[in-house]
Amino acid sequence: MIRPFAFVCGLLLAASSVKAAPAVASVNRVVISVSQLDQAASFYTALSFMPVGPDTTSGLVLGLGRETIVLVPSAGRPIPLDSRSNDRWFQHLAIVVSDIERAYAVVRQAGGRPISTGPQLLPAWNPNAGGIRAVYFRDPDDHPLELIQFPPGKGDPRWQDKDHLFLGIDHSAVAAGDTERSLAFYRDRLGCASPAPARIGGSSKSVCRQCPTPTFVSRLCVPKVAPASSCSTI
C-alpha cells in the first residue's frame, strides 16, 4: 500500500489496552516521501517553507509558521495515476494562505499541477465552511496538497495574518474505511479531544469541538501542548 505521508508524532503508548490512558500531546511533524530531494526542496521552499536546523539522518526538515515537514528520499513506488481521494492511502496537507489567488500563482510557477479547476468558494449553507476558499493541486511527486484561505471569524486567529502569503499547515485529512474503528484508535487510544460527528460535503467526518471554530475538513484532533484549550487537526 502506498503511504505518501507518514505522521512522526514522537509518541509512546503507555499500555497495550485500547482503554489505556492516552499518551499523545500533539502531532510533531509530517513526513513526505519524495523521489528527488533537491526537486522537492525547491518546490516547498517556493511555498515559503524554510530549513529548520540541520538535516535529519533521514531527510530535510522544513518549517512553515509553527508546523514542520520532513522530506525523505524514497525509492518506493509512485502514486498511481488513477489515484482518487477515497483510496485508503489518500492524505493531503492544507496550507493556509492570506491571498489564495496570489498563492496559487506561486504554486503554478513552482511546478504544482492542478487538481481543482481553480480556487473555489465553499457554500454558505455549511456554517463551518461557508466563506472558506480552497484549491487542490499536486507537488512534483504527485502528493495532493491544498491551499486554504479563511475569512474573518473562521479558523485559528493566526490565519488572519496579512503580512505573509503562506502562513502554516491547518490540517491533514486522512481517508478511512471505517469511521468508528478510526475513532477508536485516534480518539480513544491516542487521546484526541472529544470529536463529534458532522455532515460535511455529503460524508460523515469528526470535528473537534475544542477548537474555537472547527476546521471544515477536520476528521480528528489532538490537543496542542500550549495553549491547552486549542487543538490541531490531523
Secondary structure, 3 states (H helix, E strand, C coil): CCCCEEEECCCCCCCCCCCCCCCCCCCCEEEEEECCHHHHHHHHHHCCCEECCCCCCCCEEEEECCEEEEEEECCCCCCCCCCCCCCCCCEEEEEEECCHHHHHHHHHHHCCEECCCCCEECCCCCCCCCCCEEEEEECCCCCEEEEEECCCCCCCHHHHCCCCCEEEEEEEEECCCCHHHHHHHHHHHCCCCCEEEEEECCEEEEEECCCCCCCCCCCCEEECCCCCCCEEEC
